[in-house]
Amino acid sequence: MPTLRVNGVELYYESSGAGPETVVLSHGLLMSGDMFREQVRYLSPRYRVVVYDHRGQGRSDLTARSHDMDTLAADAAGLIEALGAAPCHFGGLSMGGFVAMRLAARRRELLRSCILMETSADPEAPENVSRYRMLTWAVRLFGTRATTDKVMPILFGKTFLTDPAQAELRAEWRSRLLALRRSIHRAVTGVIERSGVYDEIQKISVPTLILVGEEDVATPPAKSERIQAAIRGSRLVRIPRAGHSSPIENPAAVNAALGDFLSSCG
């Protein structure tokens, strides 16, 4: 199982393909690098594609240190440097997007481009914080079995949740949520207590693609429009029939947008 020790933690990663440019993909909260398997399959014939699991999630180590977004950004920077991947195309979804914006604004030399998926540059909305804290409390006491049915409509859009053709994939990701460690509450706390970076992202100068599912309720399209307004020259693509996890829900549309964008960066 490939791991690298960076920033005081063992991070699990997978590297596929051997192209001249590297694409690094950073997953969302409660997920793992596995959420990008269709993107890895699509991109690896032309690029080296690296996916990894954030500290305390997936197959990476759990640490007592903070899981705040600045720490996760430092983890990502250390991984890029340790793999000799700079400058890379860095894509992040939701929590991974919080990481991507920090890297693009603060570590310009590490990135060739920035891809932001279903994310926000703002702090968590106050009306959501108390609700998410209750979910966190329930996970700490009872595990994710008590919260999975409440979380599924946050992570996925209505099309994915009701389409009979997606039943097998839907069952897979529900099982993955049920299997999460109770310690996932540390990552959840890092997300809901994050600071905003809207003022910082106006400094981003690398080519930037913004993707958002049209059915996303966690970070609605208006959040992505706000990001696009702040990053000069950025491109916004809305993904139909997808919610907060578009690479899983509508991989064909996501892959097409990624392929077009990455080709334009050459």
C-alpha positions as CSV (number, residue, x, y, z in Angstrom):
1,M,0.0,0.0,0.0
2,P,1.8,3.1,-1.2
3,T,2.2,5.9,1.4
4,L,4.4,8.9,1.9
5,R,5.2,10.6,5.2
6,V,4.7,14.3,4.8
7,N,3.9,17.0,7.3
8,G,4.0,14.5,10.1
9,V,1.5,12.0,8.7
10,E,1.4,8.9,6.5
11,L,-0.7,9.7,3.4
12,Y,-2.1,7.0,1.2
13,Y,-1.8,7.7,-2.5
14,E,-2.1,6.0,-5.9
15,S,-0.3,7.0,-9.0
16,S,-1.5,6.0,-12.5
17,G,-0.3,6.7,-16.0
18,A,3.0,8.2,-17.0
19,G,2.3,11.3,-19.0
20,P,4.6,14.4,-19.0
21,E,2.2,16.4,-16.8
22,T,0.7,15.4,-13.5
23,V,-2.9,15.8,-12.3
24,V,-3.4,15.5,-8.5
25,L,-7.0,15.1,-7.3
26,S,-8.1,15.9,-3.7
27,H,-11.3,14.3,-2.5
28,G,-14.3,15.7,-0.5
29,L,-15.3,15.1,3.1
30,L,-16.4,11.6,4.0
31,M,-15.0,10.3,0.7
32,S,-11.5,9.1,-0.4
33,G,-9.4,9.2,-3.6
34,D,-11.7,6.4,-4.9
35,M,-14.3,8.9,-5.8
36,F,-12.2,9.9,-8.8
37,R,-11.8,6.4,-10.3
38,E,-13.6,7.3,-13.5
39,Q,-11.4,10.4,-13.9
40,V,-8.3,8.3,-13.3
41,R,-9.4,5.9,-16.0
42,Y,-10.1,8.7,-18.4
43,L,-7.0,10.8,-17.8
44,S,-4.2,8.3,-17.1
45,P,-3.6,7.4,-20.8
46,R,-2.4,11.0,-21.3
47,Y,-1.3,12.2,-17.8
48,R,0.2,10.9,-14.6
49,V,-2.8,11.0,-12.2
50,V,-2.3,11.0,-8.5
51,V,-5.2,10.6,-6.0
52,Y,-4.6,10.5,-2.3
53,D,-6.6,10.3,1.0
54,H,-6.6,13.2,3.5
55,R,-5.3,12.6,6.9
56,G,-7.8,10.7,9.1
57,Q,-9.8,9.6,6.0
58,G,-9.7,6.7,3.7
59,R,-6.4,4.7,4.1
60,S,-4.3,7.6,5.5
61,D,-3.2,7.7,9.1
62,L,-5.3,9.3,11.8
63,T,-3.4,11.9,13.8
64,A,-4.1,13.9,16.9
65,R,-3.0,17.0,15.1
66,S,-5.6,19.4,13.7
67,H,-7.5,18.6,10.5
68,D,-8.0,22.2,9.7
69,M,-7.8,23.3,6.1
70,D,-4.4,25.0,6.4
71,T,-2.9,21.7,7.7
72,L,-4.5,19.8,4.8
73,A,-3.1,22.3,2.4
74,A,0.4,21.8,3.9
75,D,-0.2,18.0,3.5
76,A,-1.0,18.4,-0.2
77,A,2.0,20.7,-0.8
78,G,4.3,18.1,0.9
79,L,2.8,15.3,-1.2
80,I,3.3,17.2,-4.5
81,E,6.9,18.0,-3.5
82,A,7.7,14.5,-2.3
83,L,6.4,13.0,-5.6
84,G,8.3,15.5,-7.7
85,A,5.0,16.5,-9.3
86,A,5.3,20.3,-9.4
87,P,4.0,22.1,-11.2
88,C,0.9,20.0,-11.4
89,H,-2.8,20.4,-12.3
90,F,-4.5,20.3,-8.9
91,G,-8.1,19.5,-8.6
92,G,-10.1,19.5,-5.4
93,L,-13.8,18.7,-4.6
94,S,-15.5,20.4,-1.7
95,M,-13.0,19.9,1.1
96,G,-10.4,19.2,-1.6
97,G,-11.4,22.5,-3.2
98,F,-10.7,24.3,0.1
99,V,-7.2,22.8,-0.2
100,A,-6.9,23.7,-3.9
101,M,-7.7,27.4,-3.4
102,R,-5.2,27.7,-0.6
103,L,-2.5,26.1,-2.7
104,A,-3.3,28.2,-5.8
105,A,-3.3,31.4,-3.8
106,R,-0.2,30.7,-1.6
107,R,2.0,28.2,-3.4
108,R,1.7,29.3,-7.0
109,E,5.0,27.5,-7.9
110,L,3.4,24.1,-7.2
111,L,0.5,24.4,-9.7
112,R,0.1,24.5,-13.4
113,S,-3.6,24.9,-13.1
114,C,-6.4,24.7,-10.5
115,I,-9.7,22.7,-10.8
116,L,-12.4,23.5,-8.2
117,M,-15.4,21.1,-7.9
118,E,-18.5,21.7,-5.8
119,T,-16.7,24.0,-3.3
120,S,-16.9,27.4,-1.7
121,A,-14.5,30.2,-0.8
122,D,-16.5,31.2,2.2
123,P,-16.8,29.9,5.8
124,E,-19.5,27.4,6.5
125,A,-22.9,29.1,6.4
126,P,-24.1,29.8,10.0
127,E,-27.4,28.1,9.4
128,N,-25.5,24.9,8.6
129,V,-23.1,24.9,11.5
130,S,-25.4,23.8,14.2
131,R,-26.9,21.1,12.0
132,Y,-23.5,19.7,11.1
133,R,-22.4,19.8,14.8
134,M,-25.4,17.6,15.7
135,L,-24.4,15.1,13.0
136,T,-20.8,15.2,14.3
137,W,-22.0,14.5,17.9
138,A,-24.1,11.6,16.6
139,V,-21.1,10.1,14.8
140,R,-18.9,10.3,17.9
141,L,-21.5,8.5,20.0
142,F,-23.1,6.0,17.6
143,G,-20.9,5.9,14.5
144,T,-22.0,6.7,11.0
145,R,-25.0,4.3,10.9
146,A,-27.0,7.0,12.7
147,T,-26.3,9.6,10.1
148,T,-25.8,8.0,6.7
149,D,-29.4,8.4,5.5
150,K,-29.2,12.1,6.4
151,V,-25.8,12.6,4.7
152,M,-26.7,10.9,1.4
153,P,-28.9,13.8,0.2
154,I,-26.2,16.2,1.0
155,L,-23.5,14.4,-0.9
156,F,-25.6,13.4,-3.9
157,G,-28.2,15.0,-6.1
158,K,-31.8,13.9,-6.6
159,T,-31.1,12.3,-9.9
160,F,-28.5,10.0,-8.6
161,L,-30.6,9.1,-5.5
162,T,-33.6,8.1,-7.5
163,D,-32.2,6.7,-10.8
164,P,-32.7,2.9,-10.9
165,A,-29.7,2.6,-13.2
166,Q,-27.5,4.0,-10.4
167,A,-28.8,1.6,-7.7
168,E,-25.6,-0.4,-7.5
169,L,-23.3,2.6,-7.4
170,R,-25.6,4.3,-4.8
171,A,-25.4,1.2,-2.6
172,E,-21.7,1.1,-2.8
173,W,-21.2,4.6,-1.6
174,R,-23.8,4.2,1.1
175,S,-21.8,1.2,2.3
176,R,-18.7,3.2,2.3
177,L,-20.3,5.9,4.5
178,L,-21.5,3.2,6.9
179,A,-18.0,1.9,7.2
180,L,-16.4,5.2,8.2
181,R,-14.5,5.4,11.4
182,R,-16.0,7.4,14.3
183,S,-12.8,9.5,14.2
184,I,-14.2,11.1,11.0
185,H,-15.7,13.7,13.3
186,R,-12.2,15.4,13.4
187,A,-12.3,16.0,9.6
188,V,-15.9,17.2,9.8
189,T,-15.0,19.7,12.5
190,G,-12.1,21.0,10.4
191,V,-14.6,21.7,7.6
192,I,-17.3,23.4,9.6
193,E,-14.8,25.6,11.5
194,R,-12.8,26.6,8.4
195,S,-12.0,30.2,7.6
196,G,-13.0,31.8,4.3
197,V,-10.4,32.5,1.6
198,Y,-12.5,34.7,-0.7
199,D,-10.1,37.6,-0.4
200,E,-7.2,35.4,-1.1
201,I,-8.5,33.7,-4.2
202,Q,-8.4,37.0,-6.1
203,K,-4.7,36.5,-6.2
204,I,-5.0,33.2,-8.1
205,S,-3.3,33.5,-11.5
206,V,-3.1,30.0,-12.8
207,P,-5.7,28.8,-15.3
208,T,-8.8,27.8,-13.2
209,L,-11.7,25.5,-14.0
210,I,-14.8,25.6,-11.7
211,L,-17.3,22.7,-11.9
212,V,-20.5,22.5,-10.0
213,G,-23.4,20.0,-10.0
214,E,-26.7,21.7,-11.0
215,E,-28.4,19.7,-8.1
216,D,-25.7,20.5,-5.5
217,V,-27.4,21.5,-2.2
218,A,-24.2,21.6,-0.1
219,T,-22.4,24.2,-2.2
220,P,-25.1,25.5,-4.6
221,P,-24.1,26.9,-8.0
222,A,-24.2,30.4,-6.6
223,K,-21.1,29.6,-4.6
224,S,-19.3,28.6,-7.7
225,E,-20.5,31.8,-9.5
226,R,-19.1,33.8,-6.6
227,I,-15.7,32.0,-7.0
228,Q,-15.7,32.7,-10.8
229,A,-16.3,36.4,-10.2
230,A,-13.2,36.5,-8.0
231,I,-10.7,34.6,-10.1
232,R,-9.9,36.4,-13.3
233,G,-10.2,34.3,-16.4
234,S,-11.7,31.3,-14.7
235,R,-14.1,29.1,-16.5
236,L,-17.4,27.8,-14.9
237,V,-19.1,24.6,-16.1
238,R,-22.4,23.4,-14.6
239,I,-22.7,19.6,-14.5
240,P,-26.2,18.3,-15.2
241,R,-27.9,15.5,-13.3
242,A,-25.3,15.8,-10.5
243,G,-25.2,17.1,-6.9
244,H,-22.2,17.5,-4.6
245,S,-20.3,14.5,-6.0
246,S,-20.4,15.1,-9.7
247,P,-17.3,12.9,-10.6
248,I,-19.3,9.9,-9.3
249,E,-22.8,11.0,-10.4
250,N,-22.0,12.2,-14.0
251,P,-18.5,11.1,-14.8
252,A,-18.9,11.5,-18.5
253,A,-19.7,15.2,-18.2
254,V,-17.0,15.8,-15.7
255,N,-14.4,14.0,-17.8
256,A,-15.4,16.0,-20.9
257,A,-14.9,19.3,-19.0
258,L,-11.6,18.2,-17.6
259,G,-10.3,17.0,-20.9
260,D,-11.2,20.3,-22.7
261,F,-9.7,22.4,-19.8
262,L,-6.4,20.4,-19.5
263,S,-5.9,20.5,-23.3
264,S,-6.3,24.3,-23.2
265,C,-3.5,24.5,-20.6
266,G,-0.9,22.9,-22.8
